[in-house]
Amino acid sequence: MEVINKYVTIKTHVDGAPQDSDFELKTAALRLWAEPGSNDVIVKNLYVSIDPYQLNRMKSYSSSHRTINFAVPISPGMDIDAYGVGRVVASGHPEFEEDDLVVGLISWGEYSVVKGGNMLRKLDPMGFPLSNHVGILGFSGLTAHGGFFQVCKPKKGEKVFVSAASGSVGNLVGQYAKLFGCYVVGCAGSKQKVNLLKEKLGFDDAFNYKEETDLKSTLKRYFPDGIDIYFDNVGAEMLEAAVANMNIFGRVAVCGVISQYTDSGKRAAPDMLDIVYKRITMQGFLAADLMNGYTDFISTTQDYLNDGKIQVIEDISQGVESIPSAFVGLFRGDNVGKKIVKIADE
């Protein structure tokens, strides 16, 4: 059987803020058959993750390109691989059979050919919606849980600040921190998002950073006794302001620097005297670093979900055609929670 596979690629390298016009919806004939013994797996994509880090891969140059396989550059016309959930339609791999649900690296398209079945595993939904396995039970959840517990090493009662707190990772960090017993304040870019943090997600407080003219004074107001942990998704002035308000032996987990993704000149310049004399620890990390905590993350998060202690915030667009606008919207702050595109019905 042969189908026409629709997929999204970039027309040219994207070195600034992405626009819909940077992307192209292409089609190609795809035979839904895998050579026995080839180990290839053909997957019908159901849900794909939309993540800001992909922009760095689309640039003509980024220092991230040579650091890890997940960050390798994407050339114009290439398939764009992404984390997602799908169903096997053909397999030459002994570990996968037709109709298996799978999760892992698929692509921004209707179908994916996963060579050698690499970065793919069978999925047991465990009674949760498939979209949850792209977000809270996927890399977003692992990044939030592992970043907070393994990198930040919190103590009960500590004061935690989370930037981009209504995003896919930030909203979960705040919820994990509250459940652990910390005082949590988040920032976001709209009144709606601030209300979500305080009224639905249980943050102790939150503010709209767009309404603030002096971030150092703002954080002093929300943390009169200082910040113990800053979970950074933004970089730039927000990082500078957080460091200025950190307590002695404070920890900064640098998860993302979205301000710099679209403006390479927007670099953070924290006061290094604060870093030295307050003995602040600042650590960058990637989800791949946190796999040793995966079992604990899944077990804890499943329990929280089953007990209704953690909220799932998903922002789902429909159809492969919506991928460009979904991605572009990340950098305008359009999304609330985890941005996902549903490619096909389950």
C-alpha positions as CSV (number, residue, x, y, z in Angstrom):
1,M,0.0,0.0,0.0
2,E,1.2,3.5,-0.9
3,V,0.1,6.8,0.7
4,I,0.9,10.4,0.1
5,N,2.8,11.6,3.2
6,K,2.5,15.3,4.1
7,Y,5.3,16.7,6.2
8,V,6.7,20.0,7.3
9,T,10.2,21.3,6.7
10,I,12.1,24.6,6.6
11,K,12.6,26.5,3.3
12,T,15.8,28.2,4.6
13,H,17.7,28.5,7.8
14,V,15.9,30.5,10.5
15,D,18.3,32.9,12.2
16,G,15.8,35.2,13.9
17,A,12.2,34.9,15.2
18,P,10.5,32.2,13.1
19,Q,7.7,33.1,10.7
20,D,5.1,30.9,9.0
21,S,6.7,31.7,5.7
22,D,9.9,30.0,6.9
23,F,8.2,26.6,6.6
24,E,6.9,24.5,3.8
25,L,4.3,21.7,3.7
26,K,5.6,19.0,1.3
27,T,4.3,15.7,0.1
28,A,6.0,12.5,-0.9
29,A,4.8,9.0,-1.8
30,L,5.5,6.5,0.9
31,R,5.1,2.8,0.7
32,L,3.7,1.3,3.9
33,W,6.0,-1.7,3.9
34,A,9.2,-2.5,5.7
35,E,11.8,-5.0,4.4
36,P,11.9,-8.0,6.8
37,G,15.2,-7.8,8.8
38,S,15.7,-4.1,7.9
39,N,14.9,-3.1,11.5
40,D,13.0,-0.1,10.0
41,V,9.7,0.8,11.5
42,I,7.0,2.9,9.7
43,V,4.8,4.8,12.1
44,K,1.6,6.7,11.6
45,N,2.1,9.8,13.7
46,L,-0.7,10.7,16.2
47,Y,0.8,13.5,18.4
48,V,4.0,15.4,18.0
49,S,5.7,17.7,20.4
50,I,6.4,21.4,19.6
51,D,9.5,22.7,21.4
52,P,11.4,25.9,21.4
53,Y,14.8,24.2,21.3
54,Q,14.1,23.2,17.7
55,L,14.7,26.8,16.6
56,N,18.4,26.4,17.5
57,R,18.6,23.4,15.2
58,M,17.1,25.5,12.3
59,K,19.8,28.2,12.5
60,S,22.6,28.4,10.1
61,Y,24.9,28.2,13.1
62,S,24.4,27.6,16.8
63,S,27.0,26.6,19.4
64,S,24.5,23.9,20.4
65,H,24.8,22.0,17.1
66,R,27.9,19.9,18.2
67,T,26.9,19.2,21.8
68,I,24.4,16.3,21.6
69,N,22.6,14.3,18.9
70,F,19.2,15.9,19.8
71,A,20.7,19.3,18.8
72,V,22.1,18.4,15.4
73,P,21.3,21.1,12.7
74,I,18.3,20.8,10.4
75,S,19.0,21.7,6.8
76,P,16.3,23.1,4.5
77,G,14.2,20.4,3.0
78,M,15.1,17.8,5.6
79,D,12.6,15.9,7.8
80,I,12.3,17.5,11.2
81,D,12.4,14.8,13.9
82,A,10.5,15.5,17.1
83,Y,9.3,13.6,20.2
84,G,5.9,12.1,19.7
85,V,3.4,9.2,19.9
86,G,2.3,7.0,17.0
87,R,1.1,3.6,15.8
88,V,3.2,1.1,13.9
89,V,1.8,0.4,10.4
90,A,4.7,-1.7,9.1
91,S,7.8,-3.1,10.8
92,G,11.0,-4.9,9.7
93,H,12.1,-4.9,13.4
94,P,11.6,-7.9,15.6
95,E,10.6,-5.8,18.6
96,F,7.8,-3.9,16.9
97,E,4.6,-5.2,15.3
98,E,1.8,-3.6,13.3
99,D,-0.6,-1.7,15.5
100,D,1.9,-1.3,18.4
101,L,1.6,2.1,20.1
102,V,5.1,3.7,20.2
103,V,6.7,6.8,21.7
104,G,10.0,8.4,20.8
105,L,11.6,10.4,18.0
106,I,9.2,10.5,15.0
107,S,8.8,13.5,12.7
108,W,6.7,16.6,11.8
109,G,4.6,14.7,9.3
110,E,1.8,12.3,8.9
111,Y,4.1,9.3,8.8
112,S,7.6,8.5,10.0
113,V,10.2,6.0,8.8
114,V,12.3,5.2,11.9
115,K,15.5,3.7,10.7
116,G,16.5,0.8,12.8
117,G,13.7,1.6,15.3
118,N,16.2,3.9,17.0
119,M,14.9,6.1,19.8
120,L,11.5,4.4,19.7
121,R,9.9,2.2,22.3
122,K,6.5,0.5,22.8
123,L,4.0,2.6,24.8
124,D,1.7,1.4,27.5
125,P,-0.7,4.3,27.9
126,M,-1.4,3.2,31.5
127,G,-4.9,4.6,31.2
128,F,-3.7,8.1,30.5
129,P,-4.5,10.1,27.3
130,L,-1.9,9.6,24.6
131,S,-1.2,13.4,24.5
132,N,0.0,13.1,28.2
133,H,2.9,10.9,27.0
134,V,4.2,13.7,24.8
135,G,4.1,16.2,27.7
136,I,3.7,15.5,31.4
137,L,4.8,11.9,31.0
138,G,7.4,12.7,28.3
139,F,10.4,14.8,28.2
140,S,8.7,18.0,29.4
141,G,7.7,16.2,32.6
142,L,11.2,14.6,33.0
143,T,12.9,17.9,32.5
144,A,10.7,19.6,35.1
145,H,11.0,16.8,37.7
146,G,14.6,16.0,37.2
147,G,15.6,19.6,36.8
148,F,14.0,20.5,40.0
149,F,14.9,17.5,42.2
150,Q,18.3,16.4,40.7
151,V,19.7,19.8,39.7
152,C,18.1,22.2,42.3
153,K,18.2,19.7,45.2
154,P,15.4,21.5,47.1
155,K,14.7,21.5,50.8
156,K,11.2,21.8,52.2
157,G,10.2,25.4,52.8
158,E,12.7,26.9,50.4
159,K,11.6,29.8,48.2
160,V,11.4,29.0,44.5
161,F,11.1,31.3,41.5
162,V,10.1,29.9,38.1
163,S,10.2,32.0,34.8
164,A,8.0,31.2,31.8
165,A,5.9,29.5,34.5
166,S,2.9,28.8,32.3
167,G,5.0,26.9,29.7
168,S,5.4,23.2,29.2
169,V,8.2,22.8,31.8
170,G,7.6,25.8,34.1
171,N,4.1,24.9,35.0
172,L,5.2,21.5,36.1
173,V,8.2,22.7,38.1
174,G,5.9,25.0,40.1
175,Q,3.5,22.2,40.8
176,Y,6.3,19.7,41.8
177,A,7.8,22.4,44.1
178,K,4.5,23.1,45.8
179,L,3.8,19.4,46.3
180,F,7.3,19.1,47.8
181,G,6.6,21.9,50.3
182,C,8.3,25.0,48.8
183,Y,7.1,28.6,48.5
184,V,6.7,29.2,44.7
185,V,6.3,32.3,42.6
186,G,6.1,32.3,38.8
187,C,6.1,34.9,36.1
188,A,4.3,34.8,32.8
189,G,3.3,37.1,30.0
190,S,-0.4,37.8,30.4
191,K,-3.1,38.3,33.1
192,Q,-4.8,35.0,32.0
193,K,-1.6,33.1,32.5
194,V,-0.9,34.7,35.9
195,N,-4.4,33.8,37.0
196,L,-3.9,30.2,35.9
197,L,-0.7,29.9,38.0
198,K,-2.4,31.2,41.1
199,E,-5.9,29.8,40.8
200,K,-5.5,26.4,39.1
201,L,-1.9,25.4,39.6
202,G,-1.5,26.4,43.2
203,F,1.5,28.8,42.9
204,D,1.7,31.0,46.0
205,D,2.0,34.1,43.8
206,A,2.7,35.2,40.2
207,F,3.2,38.3,38.2
208,N,3.1,39.5,34.6
209,Y,6.7,40.4,33.7
210,K,5.4,42.7,30.8
211,E,3.9,45.0,33.4
212,E,7.2,45.4,35.3
213,T,9.8,48.0,34.5
214,D,12.4,47.0,37.2
215,L,12.7,43.2,37.5
216,K,15.2,43.4,40.4
217,S,12.8,45.5,42.4
218,T,9.9,43.2,41.4
219,L,11.6,40.1,42.7
220,K,12.6,41.9,45.9
221,R,8.9,42.6,46.4
222,Y,7.9,39.0,45.8
223,F,10.8,37.5,47.7
224,P,11.6,39.9,50.6
225,D,13.7,37.2,52.2
226,G,15.5,36.2,49.0
227,I,15.3,33.4,46.5
228,D,16.8,29.9,47.2
229,I,16.1,28.3,43.8
230,Y,15.6,29.9,40.4
231,F,14.4,27.6,37.6
232,D,15.4,29.6,34.5
233,N,13.6,29.2,31.2
234,V,14.3,32.7,29.9
235,G,17.8,34.0,30.5
236,A,18.7,37.7,29.9
237,E,17.4,40.3,32.3
238,M,15.3,37.8,34.2
239,L,18.4,35.8,35.1
240,E,20.2,38.9,36.1
241,A,17.4,40.0,38.4
242,A,17.1,36.6,40.0
243,V,20.8,36.3,40.8
244,A,20.6,39.8,42.4
245,N,17.9,38.4,44.7
246,M,19.4,35.0,45.4
247,N,20.2,33.9,48.9
248,I,23.6,32.4,50.0
249,F,24.1,29.0,48.5
250,G,21.2,29.6,46.1
251,R,20.8,27.3,43.0
252,V,20.0,28.3,39.5
253,A,18.9,25.5,37.1
254,V,19.3,26.8,33.5
255,C,16.7,24.9,31.5
256,G,16.3,27.3,28.6
257,V,17.2,30.8,27.4
258,I,14.3,31.5,25.1
259,S,15.1,35.2,25.0
260,Q,18.3,34.4,23.3
261,Y,16.9,31.9,20.8
262,T,15.4,34.7,18.7
263,D,17.9,37.5,19.6
264,S,21.5,36.3,19.8
265,G,22.6,39.7,21.2
266,K,20.3,39.3,24.3
267,R,22.9,37.8,26.7
268,A,22.5,37.6,30.4
269,A,25.2,39.4,32.5
270,P,24.6,38.4,36.1
271,D,26.7,40.1,38.7
272,M,29.6,37.7,39.2
273,L,30.3,39.1,42.6
274,D,26.9,37.8,43.7
275,I,27.8,34.4,42.2
276,V,31.1,34.3,44.1
277,Y,30.2,35.8,47.5
278,K,26.8,34.2,47.7
279,R,28.3,30.9,46.6
280,I,25.5,30.5,44.0
281,T,25.5,27.3,41.9
282,M,24.4,27.7,38.3
283,Q,23.9,24.6,36.2
284,G,22.8,24.0,32.7
285,F,21.2,20.7,31.9
286,L,19.4,18.6,29.3
287,A,16.6,16.0,29.7
288,A,19.1,13.4,28.5
289,D,21.1,14.0,31.7
290,L,18.2,13.0,33.9
291,M,17.4,9.5,32.7
292,N,18.8,8.0,35.9
293,G,15.8,9.5,37.7
294,Y,13.3,8.3,35.0
295,T,11.7,5.5,37.1
296,D,11.1,7.8,40.1
297,F,9.7,10.6,37.8
298,I,7.2,8.2,36.2
299,S,6.1,6.6,39.4
300,T,5.7,9.9,41.3
301,T,3.9,11.7,38.4
302,Q,1.5,8.8,37.8
303,D,0.6,8.8,41.5
304,Y,0.0,12.6,41.4
305,L,-2.1,12.3,38.3
306,N,-4.2,9.4,39.7
307,D,-4.7,11.3,43.0
308,G,-5.6,14.5,41.2
309,K,-2.7,16.4,42.8
310,I,-1.2,17.7,39.6
311,Q,-2.9,19.5,36.7
312,V,-2.2,18.7,33.1
313,I,-2.1,21.8,30.9
314,E,-2.0,21.0,27.2
315,D,-2.4,23.3,24.2
316,I,-3.3,21.1,21.2
317,S,-3.6,22.2,17.6
318,Q,-5.1,19.9,14.9
319,G,-3.4,18.6,11.8
320,V,0.0,18.6,10.2
321,E,-0.8,21.8,8.5
322,S,-0.9,23.6,11.9
323,I,2.7,22.7,12.8
324,P,4.3,26.0,11.5
325,S,1.9,28.3,13.3
326,A,2.1,26.2,16.4
327,F,5.8,26.5,16.4
328,V,5.9,30.2,15.6
329,G,3.4,30.8,18.4
330,L,5.8,29.5,21.0
331,F,8.0,32.6,20.5
332,R,5.0,35.0,20.7
333,G,3.9,33.4,24.0
334,D,0.6,32.1,22.4
335,N,0.8,28.7,24.1
336,V,-0.5,27.9,27.6
337,G,1.2,24.7,28.9
338,K,2.5,22.0,26.7
339,K,2.2,22.7,22.9
340,I,1.3,19.6,21.0
341,V,-0.1,19.0,17.5
342,K,-2.5,16.2,17.0
343,I,-1.7,14.7,13.6
344,A,-4.4,11.9,13.4
345,D,-7.1,10.3,15.5
346,E,-6.1,7.5,17.8
